[in-house]
């Protein structure tokens, strides 16, 4: 069934497993905005807010119908995950701008597998160690979109890890290009490993200005729709932003924009998700 409601899982309710019959038939949706006039804070505006640890979703769709149906902004969140050890399997997260805000606690971990995330502008954003494993990123903007907008700090060990993902256009939409991401705040870390893309990624890959300066932004073994390796030699390594208080331009040169074979091999679920307690969500 379809359920139009806002769900809030407080920190005092850990270990909830929310399991649907079929992700295409079990849909939780709301239409609240977290941007524009009369915007709600993301802590109450997202369709589903998870402040608890050890929460599991499977076979279900979490949707912000404003973004999904209008395919337009402003910010309209489907999911807000603040806790640690959040796992999702075979789910759909649907919206347009800011579909999924991840944790602000940099050592918290999220794991999402065999799932579909729809969006166009900064649709996976914020912080934490987040592992996206065999997922589909569905782009619903014809041009000029951004997949990630991270806000990591020096306390973030791994950041956003995209492993064995597919980037494709929304069915029936002609999508000419999409940026891998833009740096929202802090010192973002994001890697795309073994990505197959059916959407053109600009040669520089990453948009180089917003409000942060990346620590590591790289993709490795990215292929086109036919499985042919893309040329990654022109990936961006220069970033800047304008300080709002002083008006000064803040720059960073030679940002690491590649992974060696040995470095890419370190990005396993075991290493990235284990933390200090040996969590193995897969």
Order of alpha helices (4+ residues) and beta strands (2+ residues): beta-beta-beta-beta-alpha-beta-beta-beta-alpha-beta-beta-beta-beta-beta-beta-beta-beta-beta-beta-beta-beta-beta-beta-beta-beta-beta-beta-beta-alpha-alpha
